């Protein structure tokens, strides 16, 4: 069963956290970057799973995540929590 | 029914994460949920003893964690890679734990729900 990973800290410079997330995430998982987590997306992170960023946080900051990352709204986030069996918060 | 997994990644005496984890474990166990706890990252420092934090106005965390089996919290795991990168070994820890590899994270997640990370 799949997992929704919530990343709310910048992974840049956090090599151990990044390695743990990389090990934990599987191909059918979703990884949602929110808050300061969006700054992890200056380049495409080497993670398996669907990469998503919260549109409200991207719009609020003016930051442009790399184009391969899909932007999602809050309604989609709620749908994601329904579609995955569990969520894990990485902070 | 799947059982909960609690993950601790914070060093001892770093905010309230340690106390929150203990509360969550004891409540979960009291309700018969058979919780599992994994220490990784700086969370492994919570398992080092002896801790004498009286000067901080705190009790030894390791001493409290040692009591977990008395409250039927038996599944206490530590990530081997987190120990290795800190020059620690499972034998140095204040309580008996089972070392698991980072590569076991996906199966660990798949076996548990919900997952709470402190």
N, CA and C atoms of all chains as a GROMACS GRO file, in nm:
protein
  627
    1UNK      N    1   0.086  -0.120   0.000
    1UNK     CA    2   0.000   0.000   0.000
    1UNK      C    3   0.089   0.124   0.000
    2UNK      N    4   0.039   0.228  -0.061
    2UNK     CA    5   0.124   0.345  -0.086
    2UNK      C    6   0.121   0.445   0.029
    3UNK      N    7   0.220   0.531   0.028
    3UNK     CA    8   0.241   0.627   0.136
    3UNK      C    9   0.249   0.768   0.077
    4UNK      N   10   0.191   0.864   0.148
    4UNK     CA   11   0.206   1.005   0.113
    4UNK      C   12   0.314   1.064   0.204
    5UNK      N   13   0.422   1.112   0.144
    5UNK     CA   14   0.531   1.172   0.220
    5UNK      C   15   0.514   1.324   0.218
    6UNK      N   16   0.517   1.387   0.334
    6UNK     CA   17   0.501   1.532   0.345
    6UNK      C   18   0.636   1.591   0.386
    7UNK      N   19   0.693   1.673   0.298
    7UNK     CA   20   0.827   1.728   0.324
    7UNK      C   21   0.813   1.877   0.350
    8UNK      N   22   0.839   1.920   0.473
    8UNK     CA   23   0.819   2.062   0.507
    8UNK      C   24   0.948   2.131   0.548
    9UNK      N   25   1.063   2.064   0.525
    9UNK     CA   26   1.193   2.130   0.546
    9UNK      C   27   1.274   2.120   0.417
   10UNK      N   28   1.366   2.215   0.399
   10UNK     CA   29   1.453   2.214   0.282
   10UNK      C   30   1.550   2.096   0.292
   11UNK      N   31   1.547   2.008   0.194
   11UNK     CA   32   1.636   1.890   0.197
   11UNK      C   33   1.781   1.926   0.166
   12UNK      N   34   1.805   2.042   0.105
   12UNK     CA   35   1.942   2.081   0.069
   12UNK      C   36   2.027   2.086   0.195
   13UNK      N   37   2.138   2.015   0.194
   13UNK     CA   38   2.227   2.013   0.310
   13UNK      C   39   2.186   1.912   0.416
   14UNK      N   40   2.067   1.855   0.405
   14UNK     CA   41   2.025   1.753   0.503
   14UNK      C   42   2.045   1.616   0.439
   15UNK      N   43   2.169   1.570   0.436
   15UNK     CA   44   2.198   1.448   0.361
   15UNK      C   45   2.138   1.324   0.426
   16UNK      N   46   2.138   1.321   0.560
   16UNK     CA   47   2.085   1.201   0.626
   16UNK      C   48   1.934   1.191   0.607
   17UNK      N   49   1.864   1.303   0.626
   17UNK     CA   50   1.719   1.305   0.606
   17UNK      C   51   1.685   1.267   0.462
   18UNK      N   52   1.762   1.321   0.367
   18UNK     CA   53   1.737   1.292   0.226
   18UNK      C   54   1.756   1.144   0.199
   19UNK      N   55   1.862   1.086   0.257
   19UNK     CA   56   1.888   0.942   0.236
   19UNK      C   57   1.776   0.857   0.294
   20UNK      N   58   1.724   0.900   0.411
   20UNK     CA   59   1.614   0.824   0.473
   20UNK      C   60   1.488   0.832   0.388
   21UNK      N   61   1.459   0.953   0.337
   21UNK     CA   62   1.340   0.970   0.253
   21UNK      C   63   1.357   0.890   0.124
   22UNK      N   64   1.480   0.893   0.066
   22UNK     CA   65   1.505   0.819  -0.058
   22UNK      C   66   1.484   0.670  -0.036
   23UNK      N   67   1.529   0.620   0.080
   23UNK     CA   68   1.512   0.477   0.110
   23UNK      C   69   1.366   0.443   0.134
   24UNK      N   70   1.292   0.537   0.195
   24UNK     CA   71   1.155   0.507   0.237
   24UNK      C   72   1.056   0.514   0.123
   25UNK      N   73   1.082   0.601   0.025
   25UNK     CA   74   0.981   0.628  -0.079
   25UNK      C   75   0.984   0.520  -0.187
   26UNK      N   76   0.868   0.470  -0.221
   26UNK     CA   77   0.855   0.369  -0.326
   26UNK      C   78   0.790   0.432  -0.449
   27UNK      N   79   0.794   0.358  -0.561
   27UNK     CA   80   0.750   0.413  -0.689
   27UNK      C   81   0.603   0.457  -0.687
   28UNK      N   82   0.518   0.387  -0.611
   28UNK     CA   83   0.375   0.423  -0.613
   28UNK      C   84   0.340   0.522  -0.501
   29UNK      N   85   0.440   0.578  -0.436
   29UNK     CA   86   0.417   0.680  -0.332
   29UNK      C   87   0.405   0.819  -0.396
   30UNK      N   88   0.352   0.915  -0.318
   30UNK     CA   89   0.355   1.055  -0.358
   30UNK      C   90   0.438   1.132  -0.256
   31UNK      N   91   0.514   1.230  -0.305
   31UNK     CA   92   0.597   1.312  -0.216
   31UNK      C   93   0.556   1.456  -0.236
   32UNK      N   94   0.496   1.515  -0.132
   32UNK     CA   95   0.444   1.652  -0.140
   32UNK      C   96   0.538   1.747  -0.067
   33UNK      N   97   0.589   1.846  -0.138
   33UNK     CA   98   0.677   1.947  -0.079
   33UNK      C   99   0.592   2.068  -0.042
   34UNK      N  100   0.607   2.113   0.082
   34UNK     CA  101   0.527   2.225   0.131
   34UNK      C  102   0.612   2.310   0.225
   35UNK      N  103   0.567   2.431   0.255
   35UNK     CA  104   0.644   2.518   0.343
   35UNK      C  105   0.786   2.536   0.288
   36UNK      N  106   0.885   2.533   0.378
   36UNK     CA  107   1.024   2.547   0.336
   36UNK      C  108   1.071   2.429   0.252
   37UNK      N  109   0.993   2.322   0.251
   37UNK     CA  110   1.029   2.204   0.172
   37UNK      C  111   1.037   2.232   0.024
   38UNK      N  112   0.962   2.335  -0.023
   38UNK     CA  113   0.962   2.363  -0.168
   38UNK      C  114   1.100   2.401  -0.218
   39UNK      N  115   1.185   2.456  -0.129
   39UNK     CA  116   1.319   2.497  -0.173
   39UNK      C  117   1.409   2.377  -0.202
   40UNK      N  118   1.361   2.256  -0.173
   40UNK     CA  119   1.434   2.136  -0.211
   40UNK      C  120   1.429   2.115  -0.362
   41UNK      N  121   1.344   2.192  -0.431
   41UNK     CA  122   1.311   2.164  -0.570
   41UNK      C  123   1.380   2.256  -0.668
   42UNK      N  124   1.497   2.310  -0.633
   42UNK     CA  125   1.573   2.391  -0.729
   42UNK      C  126   1.617   2.302  -0.845
   43UNK      N  127   1.650   2.176  -0.813
   43UNK     CA  128   1.673   2.075  -0.917
   43UNK      C  129   1.584   1.956  -0.883
   44UNK      N  130   1.570   1.866  -0.980
   44UNK     CA  131   1.483   1.750  -0.958
   44UNK      C  132   1.547   1.656  -0.855
   45UNK      N  133   1.482   1.634  -0.739
   45UNK     CA  134   1.542   1.545  -0.639
   45UNK      C  135   1.543   1.400  -0.689
   46UNK      N  136   1.645   1.325  -0.647
   46UNK     CA  137   1.659   1.185  -0.686
   46UNK      C  138   1.575   1.099  -0.591
   47UNK      N  139   1.444   1.099  -0.615
   47UNK     CA  140   1.352   1.026  -0.528
   47UNK      C  141   1.255   0.948  -0.616
   48UNK      N  142   1.218   0.825  -0.572
   48UNK     CA  143   1.114   0.756  -0.647
   48UNK      C  144   0.979   0.797  -0.590
   49UNK      N  145   0.878   0.797  -0.677
   49UNK     CA  146   0.745   0.843  -0.638
   49UNK      C  147   0.708   0.967  -0.716
   50UNK      N  148   0.580   1.006  -0.702
   50UNK     CA  149   0.528   1.123  -0.774
   50UNK      C  150   0.564   1.250  -0.695
   51UNK      N  151   0.629   1.345  -0.761
   51UNK     CA  152   0.675   1.466  -0.692
   51UNK      C  153   0.572   1.578  -0.709
   52UNK      N  154   0.530   1.636  -0.598
   52UNK     CA  155   0.427   1.739  -0.598
   52UNK      C  156   0.471   1.855  -0.509
   53UNK      N  157   0.420   1.975  -0.540
   53UNK     CA  158   0.446   2.089  -0.451
   53UNK      C  159   0.315   2.163  -0.428
   54UNK      N  160   0.300   2.216  -0.308
   54UNK     CA  161   0.178   2.287  -0.272
   54UNK      C  162   0.177   2.424  -0.340
   55UNK      N  163   0.076   2.446  -0.424
   55UNK     CA  164   0.071   2.567  -0.506
   55UNK      C  165   0.070   2.693  -0.419
   56UNK      N  166  -0.004   2.692  -0.309
   56UNK     CA  167  -0.017   2.812  -0.225
   56UNK      C  168   0.120   2.857  -0.174
   57UNK      N  169   0.205   2.760  -0.136
   57UNK     CA  170   0.337   2.795  -0.083
   57UNK      C  171   0.429   2.844  -0.194
   58UNK      N  172   0.417   2.784  -0.312
   58UNK     CA  173   0.499   2.828  -0.425
   58UNK      C  174   0.459   2.970  -0.465
   59UNK      N  175   0.328   2.995  -0.475
   59UNK     CA  176   0.278   3.128  -0.516
   59UNK      C  177   0.316   3.233  -0.412
   60UNK      N  178   0.308   3.196  -0.284
   60UNK     CA  179   0.334   3.293  -0.177
   60UNK      C  180   0.479   3.340  -0.178
   61UNK      N  181   0.570   3.250  -0.220
   61UNK     CA  182   0.712   3.282  -0.209
   61UNK      C  183   0.772   3.336  -0.338
   62UNK      N  184   0.706   3.312  -0.452
   62UNK     CA  185   0.763   3.351  -0.579
   62UNK      C  186   0.872   3.257  -0.626
   63UNK      N  187   0.893   3.149  -0.552
   63UNK     CA  188   0.995   3.050  -0.588
   63UNK      C  189   0.943   2.964  -0.704
   64UNK      N  190   1.032   2.930  -0.796
   64UNK     CA  191   0.992   2.844  -0.908
   64UNK      C  192   1.055   2.706  -0.893
   65UNK      N  193   0.976   2.606  -0.858
   65UNK     CA  194   1.031   2.471  -0.852
   65UNK      C  195   1.061   2.419  -0.993
   66UNK      N  196   1.147   2.319  -1.004
   66UNK     CA  197   1.180   2.266  -1.136
   66UNK      C  198   1.053   2.213  -1.201
   67UNK      N  199   1.051   2.221  -1.334
   67UNK     CA  200   0.924   2.207  -1.406
   67UNK      C  201   0.864   2.067  -1.400
   68UNK      N  202   0.944   1.967  -1.363
   68UNK     CA  203   0.892   1.830  -1.359
   68UNK      C  204   0.799   1.806  -1.239
   69UNK      N  205   0.792   1.905  -1.149
   69UNK     CA  206   0.711   1.888  -1.028
   69UNK      C  207   0.572   1.945  -1.050
   70UNK      N  208   0.469   1.866  -1.021
   70UNK     CA  209   0.330   1.911  -1.039
   70UNK      C  210   0.288   1.995  -0.920
   71UNK      N  211   0.218   2.106  -0.947
   71UNK     CA  212   0.165   2.190  -0.839
   71UNK      C  213   0.024   2.144  -0.805
   72UNK      N  214  -0.007   2.137  -0.676
   72UNK     CA  215  -0.139   2.090  -0.634
   72UNK      C  216  -0.202   2.190  -0.538
   73UNK      N  217  -0.336   2.196  -0.539
   73UNK     CA  218  -0.406   2.283  -0.446
   73UNK      C  219  -0.449   2.204  -0.321
   74UNK      N  220  -0.510   2.273  -0.225
   74UNK     CA  221  -0.546   2.207  -0.098
   74UNK      C  222  -0.645   2.093  -0.120
   75UNK      N  223  -0.741   2.112  -0.213
   75UNK     CA  224  -0.840   2.006  -0.236
   75UNK      C  225  -0.771   1.877  -0.283
   76UNK      N  226  -0.667   1.894  -0.365
   76UNK     CA  227  -0.592   1.778  -0.413
   76UNK      C  228  -0.517   1.712  -0.298
   77UNK      N  229  -0.464   1.795  -0.207
   77UNK     CA  230  -0.393   1.739  -0.091
   77UNK      C  231  -0.487   1.650  -0.011
   78UNK      N  232  -0.610   1.696   0.007
   78UNK     CA  233  -0.706   1.615   0.083
   78UNK      C  234  -0.735   1.484   0.010
   79UNK      N  235  -0.749   1.494  -0.124
   79UNK     CA  236  -0.771   1.373  -0.202
   79UNK      C  237  -0.652   1.277  -0.187
   80UNK      N  238  -0.532   1.333  -0.185
   80UNK     CA  239  -0.411   1.249  -0.170
   80UNK      C  240  -0.413   1.174  -0.037
   81UNK      N  241  -0.458   1.243   0.069
   81UNK     CA  242  -0.461   1.175   0.199
   81UNK      C  243  -0.563   1.061   0.198
   82UNK      N  244  -0.666   1.074   0.114
   82UNK     CA  245  -0.764   0.965   0.102
   82UNK      C  246  -0.708   0.850   0.020
   83UNK      N  247  -0.627   0.884  -0.081
   83UNK     CA  248  -0.580   0.782  -0.177
   83UNK      C  249  -0.465   0.699  -0.122
   84UNK      N  250  -0.394   0.751  -0.022
   84UNK     CA  251  -0.281   0.676   0.034
   84UNK      C  252  -0.318   0.621   0.170
   85UNK      N  253  -0.261   0.504   0.201
   85UNK     CA  254  -0.300   0.437   0.326
   85UNK      C  255  -0.246   0.510   0.448
   86UNK      N  256  -0.130   0.578   0.432
   86UNK     CA  257  -0.070   0.645   0.547
   86UNK      C  258   0.006   0.766   0.497
   87UNK      N  259   0.036   0.858   0.588
   87UNK     CA  260   0.125   0.969   0.552
   87UNK      C  261   0.240   0.972   0.652
   88UNK      N  262   0.354   1.020   0.605
   88UNK     CA  263   0.471   1.035   0.691
   88UNK      C  264   0.521   1.178   0.677
   89UNK      N  265   0.538   1.246   0.789
   89UNK     CA  266   0.586   1.385   0.787
   89UNK      C  267   0.737   1.388   0.806
   90UNK      N  268   0.807   1.445   0.710
   90UNK     CA  269   0.953   1.459   0.717
   90UNK      C  270   0.986   1.604   0.749
   91UNK      N  271   1.032   1.628   0.870
   91UNK     CA  272   1.064   1.766   0.909
   91UNK      C  273   1.194   1.766   0.988
   92UNK      N  274  -0.613  -0.540   1.187
   92UNK     CA  275  -0.584  -0.400   1.223
   92UNK      C  276  -0.433  -0.379   1.220
   93UNK      N  277  -0.388  -0.275   1.150
   93UNK     CA  278  -0.245  -0.249   1.147
   93UNK      C  279  -0.206  -0.169   1.272
   94UNK      N  280  -0.082  -0.186   1.313
   94UNK     CA  281  -0.035  -0.120   1.435
   94UNK      C  282   0.042   0.008   1.399
   95UNK      N  283   0.046   0.104   1.492
   95UNK     CA  284   0.112   0.231   1.462
   95UNK      C  285   0.265   0.221   1.470
   96UNK      N  286   0.328   0.307   1.391
   96UNK     CA  287   0.475   0.321   1.395
   96UNK      C  288   0.507   0.464   1.438
   97UNK      N  289   0.588   0.476   1.541
   97UNK     CA  290   0.634   0.608   1.586
   97UNK      C  291   0.782   0.620   1.552
   98UNK      N  292   0.819   0.730   1.488
   98UNK     CA  293   0.959   0.752   1.450
   98UNK      C  294   1.013   0.873   1.524
   99UNK      N  295   1.125   0.855   1.590
   99UNK     CA  296   1.186   0.966   1.664
   99UNK      C  297   1.316   1.007   1.593
  100UNK      N  298   1.326   1.135   1.557
  100UNK     CA  299   1.447   1.179   1.488
  100UNK      C  300   1.515   1.296   1.558
  101UNK      N  301   1.468   1.333   1.677
  101UNK     CA  302   1.526   1.450   1.744
  101UNK      C  303   1.616   1.409   1.860
  102UNK      N  304   1.719   1.488   1.883
  102UNK     CA  305   1.810   1.464   1.994
  102UNK      C  306   1.735   1.485   2.127
  103UNK      N  307   1.786   1.426   2.237
  103UNK     CA  308   1.722   1.447   2.366
  103UNK      C  309   1.727   1.595   2.406
  104UNK      N  310   1.626   1.638   2.480
  104UNK     CA  311   1.621   1.774   2.537
  104UNK      C  312   1.617   1.880   2.426
  105UNK      N  313   1.564   1.843   2.310
  105UNK     CA  314   1.545   1.933   2.197
  105UNK      C  315   1.394   1.953   2.183
  106UNK      N  316   1.341   2.047   2.258
  106UNK     CA  317   1.196   2.070   2.254
  106UNK      C  318   1.120   1.959   2.326
  107UNK      N  319   0.996   1.938   2.284
  107UNK     CA  320   0.909   1.844   2.355
  107UNK      C  321   0.893   1.711   2.282
  108UNK      N  322   0.972   1.689   2.177
  108UNK     CA  323   0.952   1.569   2.094
  108UNK      C  324   0.966   1.441   2.174
  109UNK      N  325   1.062   1.437   2.266
  109UNK     CA  326   1.085   1.314   2.342
  109UNK      C  327   0.968   1.284   2.434
  110UNK      N  328   0.918   1.387   2.503
  110UNK     CA  329   0.804   1.368   2.593
  110UNK      C  330   0.679   1.329   2.514
  111UNK      N  331   0.662   1.391   2.397
  111UNK     CA  332   0.545   1.359   2.315
  111UNK      C  333   0.550   1.214   2.268
  112UNK      N  334   0.668   1.169   2.231
  112UNK     CA  335   0.682   1.029   2.188
  112UNK      C  336   0.647   0.934   2.302
  113UNK      N  337   0.700   0.960   2.421
  113UNK     CA  338   0.672   0.873   2.536
  113UNK      C  339   0.522   0.868   2.563
  114UNK      N  340   0.457   0.986   2.564
  114UNK     CA  341   0.312   0.991   2.587
  114UNK      C  342   0.239   0.908   2.483
  115UNK      N  343   0.277   0.927   2.356
  115UNK     CA  344   0.209   0.857   2.247
  115UNK      C  345   0.226   0.706   2.260
  116UNK      N  346   0.348   0.664   2.294
  116UNK     CA  347   0.375   0.520   2.308
  116UNK      C  348   0.293   0.459   2.422
  117UNK      N  349   0.290   0.529   2.535
  117UNK     CA  350   0.220   0.473   2.651
  117UNK      C  351   0.069   0.468   2.627
  118UNK      N  352   0.015   0.572   2.564
  118UNK     CA  353  -0.129   0.573   2.535
  118UNK      C  354  -0.161   0.462   2.435
  119UNK      N  355  -0.080   0.454   2.329
  119UNK     CA  356  -0.104   0.354   2.226
  119UNK      C  357  -0.100   0.213   2.285
  120UNK      N  358   0.000   0.190   2.372
  120UNK     CA  359   0.013   0.058   2.433
  120UNK      C  360  -0.103   0.030   2.528
  121UNK      N  361  -0.145   0.134   2.602
  121UNK     CA  362  -0.257   0.116   2.696
  121UNK      C  363  -0.384   0.076   2.622
  122UNK      N  364  -0.398   0.120   2.496
  122UNK     CA  365  -0.516   0.085   2.417
  122UNK      C  366  -0.494  -0.043   2.335
  123UNK      N  367  -0.386  -0.114   2.365
  123UNK     CA  368  -0.362  -0.244   2.302
  123UNK      C  369  -0.327  -0.238   2.156
  124UNK      N  370  -0.264  -0.128   2.112
  124UNK     CA  371  -0.233  -0.113   1.969
  124UNK      C  372  -0.100  -0.175   1.928
  125UNK      N  373  -0.024  -0.228   2.025
  125UNK     CA  374   0.105  -0.290   1.996
  125UNK      C  375   0.196  -0.201   1.910
  126UNK      N  376   0.229  -0.081   1.961
  126UNK     CA  377   0.306   0.014   1.879
  126UNK      C  378   0.451  -0.030   1.858
  127UNK      N  379   0.508   0.020   1.749
  127UNK     CA  380   0.651   0.002   1.720
  127UNK      C  381   0.715   0.140   1.721
  128UNK      N  382   0.838   0.150   1.773
  128UNK     CA  383   0.908   0.278   1.772
  128UNK      C  384   1.043   0.260   1.704
  129UNK      N  385   1.075   0.354   1.614
  129UNK     CA  386   1.204   0.353   1.544
  129UNK      C  387   1.279   0.481   1.577
  130UNK      N  388   1.403   0.467   1.622
  130UNK     CA  389   1.490   0.583   1.645
  130UNK      C  390   1.584   0.594   1.526
  131UNK      N  391   1.586   0.709   1.461
  131UNK     CA  392   1.685   0.731   1.356
  131UNK      C  393   1.730   0.876   1.358
  132UNK      N  394   1.832   0.906   1.274
  132UNK     CA  395   1.889   1.041   1.277
  132UNK      C  396   1.938   1.073   1.417
  133UNK      N  397   1.922   1.200   1.458
  133UNK     CA  398   1.968   1.240   1.592
  133UNK      C  399   1.885   1.176   1.703
  134UNK      N  400   1.775   1.110   1.668
  134UNK     CA  401   1.695   1.039   1.768
  134UNK      C  402   1.774   0.932   1.840
  135UNK      N  403   1.877   0.876   1.775
  135UNK     CA  404   1.954   0.770   1.841
  135UNK      C  405   2.024   0.822   1.967
  136UNK      N  406   2.050   0.953   1.973
  136UNK     CA  407   2.116   1.008   2.093
  136UNK      C  408   2.027   0.994   2.217
  137UNK      N  409   1.896   0.976   2.198
  137UNK     CA  410   1.809   0.957   2.314
  137UNK      C  411   1.839   0.826   2.386
  138UNK      N  412   1.905   0.734   2.315
  138UNK     CA  413   1.925   0.599   2.369
  138UNK      C  414   2.058   0.584   2.441
  139UNK      N  415   2.138   0.691   2.443
  139UNK     CA  416   2.270   0.683   2.506
  139UNK      C  417   2.258   0.715   2.655
  140UNK      N  418   2.326   0.639   2.738
  140UNK     CA  419   2.325   0.667   2.880
  140UNK      C  420   2.466   0.662   2.936
  141UNK      N  421   2.487   0.695   3.063
  141UNK     CA  422   2.385   0.751   3.152
  141UNK      C  423   2.364   0.900   3.127
  142UNK      N  424   2.240   0.944   3.131
  142UNK     CA  425   2.208   1.087   3.115
  142UNK      C  426   2.182   1.146   3.253
  143UNK      N  427   2.242   1.259   3.281
  143UNK     CA  428   2.221   1.326   3.411
  143UNK      C  429   2.178   1.470   3.386
  144UNK      N  430   2.056   1.489   3.336
  144UNK     CA  431   2.012   1.622   3.294
  144UNK      C  432   1.944   1.702   3.404
  145UNK      N  433   1.974   1.671   3.531
  145UNK     CA  434   1.909   1.742   3.641
  145UNK      C  435   1.930   1.893   3.629
  146UNK      N  436   2.050   1.933   3.579
  146UNK     CA  437   2.080   2.075   3.566
  146UNK      C  438   1.985   2.144   3.468
  147UNK      N  439   1.928   2.065   3.375
  147UNK     CA  440   1.831   2.120   3.280
  147UNK      C  441   1.690   2.114   3.335
  148UNK      N  442   1.677   2.058   3.456
  148UNK     CA  443   1.544   2.042   3.513
  148UNK      C  444   1.466   1.930   3.448
  149UNK      N  445   1.539   1.832   3.392
  149UNK     CA  446   1.474   1.721   3.322
  149UNK      C  447   1.514   1.588   3.386
  150UNK      N  448   1.437   1.483   3.354
  150UNK     CA  449   1.473   1.348   3.396
  150UNK      C  450   1.546   1.280   3.282
  151UNK      N  451   1.623   1.175   3.316
  151UNK     CA  452   1.693   1.099   3.213
  151UNK      C  453   1.594   1.035   3.118
  152UNK      N  454   1.609   1.065   2.989
  152UNK     CA  455   1.520   1.006   2.889
  152UNK      C  456   1.546   0.858   2.873
  153UNK      N  457   1.674   0.823   2.870
  153UNK     CA  458   1.710   0.682   2.850
  153UNK      C  459   1.648   0.598   2.962
  154UNK      N  460   1.650   0.653   3.086
  154UNK     CA  461   1.592   0.579   3.198
  154UNK      C  462   1.443   0.558   3.177
  155UNK      N  463   1.374   0.660   3.123
  155UNK     CA  464   1.231   0.645   3.096
  155UNK      C  465   1.205   0.546   2.983
  156UNK      N  466   1.289   0.553   2.881
  156UNK     CA  467   1.272   0.462   2.768
  156UNK      C  468   1.298   0.318   2.810
  157UNK      N  469   1.392   0.300   2.906
  157UNK     CA  470   1.422   0.165   2.957
  157UNK      C  471   1.298   0.098   3.015
  158UNK      N  472   1.206   0.181   3.065
  158UNK     CA  473   1.086   0.126   3.130
  158UNK      C  474   0.979   0.085   3.029
  159UNK      N  475   0.998   0.114   2.901
  159UNK     CA  476   0.893   0.087   2.802
  159UNK      C  477   0.845  -0.059   2.802
  160UNK      N  478   0.938  -0.158   2.811
  160UNK     CA  479   0.891  -0.297   2.810
  160UNK      C  480   0.794  -0.327   2.925
  161UNK      N  481   0.809  -0.256   3.039
  161UNK     CA  482   0.715  -0.275   3.151
  161UNK      C  483   0.574  -0.235   3.112
  162UNK      N  484   0.564  -0.145   3.013
  162UNK     CA  485   0.434  -0.097   2.966
  162UNK      C  486   0.397  -0.165   2.832
  163UNK      N  487   0.456  -0.282   2.810
  163UNK     CA  488   0.424  -0.364   2.692
  163UNK      C  489   0.462  -0.299   2.560
  164UNK      N  490   0.558  -0.205   2.561
  164UNK     CA  491   0.614  -0.155   2.436
  164UNK      C  492   0.742  -0.237   2.411
  165UNK      N  493   0.728  -0.336   2.324
  165UNK     CA  494   0.837  -0.433   2.306
  165UNK      C  495   0.914  -0.409   2.177
  166UNK      N  496   0.851  -0.344   2.079
  166UNK     CA  497   0.913  -0.331   1.947
  166UNK      C  498   0.990  -0.200   1.939
  167UNK      N  499   1.116  -0.205   1.983
  167UNK     CA  500   1.200  -0.085   1.985
  167UNK      C  501   1.313  -0.105   1.885
  168UNK      N  502   1.312  -0.022   1.780
  168UNK     CA  503   1.406  -0.038   1.669
  168UNK      C  504   1.499   0.083   1.660
  169UNK      N  505   1.618   0.059   1.608
  169UNK     CA  506   1.711   0.170   1.582
  169UNK      C  507   1.770   0.147   1.443
  170UNK      N  508   1.787   0.256   1.369
  170UNK     CA  509   1.842   0.244   1.233
  170UNK      C  510   1.994   0.228   1.240
  171UNK      N  511   2.044   0.119   1.184
  171UNK     CA  512   2.188   0.089   1.192
  171UNK      C  513   2.272   0.202   1.130
  172UNK      N  514   2.228   0.256   1.016
  172UNK     CA  515   2.306   0.360   0.946
  172UNK      C  516   2.320   0.484   1.034
  173UNK      N  517   2.216   0.517   1.112
  173UNK     CA  518   2.223   0.635   1.200
  173UNK      C  519   2.325   0.613   1.311
  174UNK      N  520   2.334   0.487   1.360
  174UNK     CA  521   2.437   0.454   1.460
  174UNK      C  522   2.575   0.464   1.396
  175UNK      N  523   2.590   0.402   1.279
  175UNK     CA  524   2.720   0.396   1.212
  175UNK      C  525   2.776   0.536   1.189
  176UNK      N  526   2.691   0.628   1.137
  176UNK     CA  527   2.742   0.759   1.099
  176UNK      C  528   2.780   0.841   1.222
  177UNK      N  529   2.736   0.797   1.341
  177UNK     CA  530   2.770   0.866   1.465
  177UNK      C  531   2.875   0.792   1.547
  178UNK      N  532   2.931   0.686   1.490
  178UNK     CA  533   3.033   0.609   1.561
  178UNK      C  534   2.978   0.533   1.679
  179UNK      N  535   2.848   0.497   1.675
  179UNK     CA  536   2.786   0.425   1.786
  179UNK      C  537   2.760   0.281   1.745
  180UNK      N  538   2.743   0.194   1.846
  180UNK     CA  539   2.699   0.058   1.818
  180UNK      C  540   2.580   0.027   1.908
  181UNK      N  541   2.500  -0.071   1.866
  181UNK     CA  542   2.380  -0.106   1.942
  181UNK      C  543   2.418  -0.147   2.085
  182UNK      N  544   2.538  -0.205   2.102
  182UNK     CA  545   2.579  -0.252   2.235
  182UNK      C  546   2.600  -0.135   2.332
  183UNK      N  547   2.626  -0.014   2.281
  183UNK     CA  548   2.650   0.101   2.368
  183UNK      C  549   2.521   0.164   2.421
  184UNK      N  550   2.407   0.120   2.371
  184UNK     CA  551   2.282   0.188   2.404
  184UNK      C  552   2.232   0.145   2.541
  185UNK      N  553   2.152   0.232   2.605
  185UNK     CA  554   2.109   0.211   2.742
  185UNK      C  555   2.000   0.105   2.753
  186UNK      N  556   1.938   0.068   2.640
  186UNK     CA  557   1.833  -0.032   2.647
  186UNK      C  558   1.845  -0.127   2.529
  187UNK      N  559   1.792  -0.248   2.544
  187UNK     CA  560   1.801  -0.343   2.433
  187UNK      C  561   1.711  -0.299   2.318
  188UNK      N  562   1.769  -0.289   2.200
  188UNK     CA  563   1.691  -0.247   2.082
  188UNK      C  564   1.728  -0.343   1.968
  189UNK      N  565   1.644  -0.345   1.867
  189UNK     CA  566   1.674  -0.425   1.748
  189UNK      C  567   1.720  -0.332   1.638
  190UNK      N  568   1.839  -0.357   1.585
  190UNK     CA  569   1.891  -0.273   1.477
  190UNK      C  570   1.828  -0.316   1.345
  191UNK      N  571   1.782  -0.216   1.267
  191UNK     CA  572   1.728  -0.244   1.134
  191UNK      C  573   1.805  -0.158   1.033
  192UNK      N  574   1.809  -0.206   0.911
  192UNK     CA  575   1.879  -0.134   0.806
  192UNK      C  576   1.786  -0.029   0.743
  193UNK      N  577   1.848   0.079   0.691
  193UNK     CA  578   1.769   0.183   0.624
  193UNK      C  579   1.688   0.126   0.508
  194UNK      N  580   1.742   0.022   0.446
  194UNK     CA  581   1.672  -0.037   0.331
  194UNK      C  582   1.544  -0.108   0.372
  195UNK      N  583   1.525  -0.129   0.503
  195UNK     CA  584   1.402  -0.193   0.551
  195UNK      C  585   1.289  -0.092   0.572
  196UNK      N  586   1.318   0.038   0.551
  196UNK     CA  587   1.215   0.141   0.574
  196UNK      C  588   1.086   0.118   0.494
  197UNK      N  589   1.094   0.088   0.364
  197UNK     CA  590   0.969   0.069   0.289
  197UNK      C  591   0.881  -0.042   0.348
  198UNK      N  592   0.943  -0.156   0.385
  198UNK     CA  593   0.860  -0.264   0.439
  198UNK      C  594   0.808  -0.228   0.577
  199UNK      N  595   0.889  -0.153   0.654
  199UNK     CA  596   0.844  -0.109   0.786
  199UNK      C  597   0.721  -0.017   0.772
  200UNK      N  598   0.727   0.076   0.676
  200UNK     CA  599   0.613   0.165   0.653
  200UNK      C  600   0.492   0.084   0.607
  201UNK      N  601   0.516  -0.010   0.516
  201UNK     CA  602   0.404  -0.086   0.458
  201UNK      C  603   0.331  -0.169   0.564
  202UNK      N  604   0.403  -0.204   0.672
  202UNK     CA  605   0.342  -0.289   0.776
  202UNK      C  606   0.266  -0.209   0.880
  203UNK      N  607   0.279  -0.076   0.879
  203UNK     CA  608   0.222   0.003   0.987
  203UNK      C  609   0.135   0.118   0.936
  204UNK      N  610   0.035   0.150   1.013
  204UNK     CA  611  -0.048   0.268   0.989
  204UNK      C  612  -0.124   0.297   1.118
  205UNK      N  613  -0.125   0.419   1.166
  205UNK     CA  614  -0.061   0.537   1.110
  205UNK      C  615   0.089   0.542   1.141
  206UNK      N  616   0.159   0.635   1.076
  206UNK     CA  617   0.301   0.658   1.104
  206UNK      C  618   0.314   0.801   1.156
  207UNK      N  619   0.368   0.815   1.276
  207UNK     CA  620   0.388   0.949   1.334
  207UNK      C  621   0.536   0.971   1.354
  208UNK      N  622   0.587   1.082   1.301
  208UNK     CA  623   0.731   1.110   1.313
  208UNK      C  624   0.748   1.233   1.401
  209UNK      N  625   0.827   1.217   1.505
  209UNK     CA  626   0.844   1.325   1.604
  209UNK      C  627   0.975   1.398   1.581
   0.00000   0.00000   0.00000
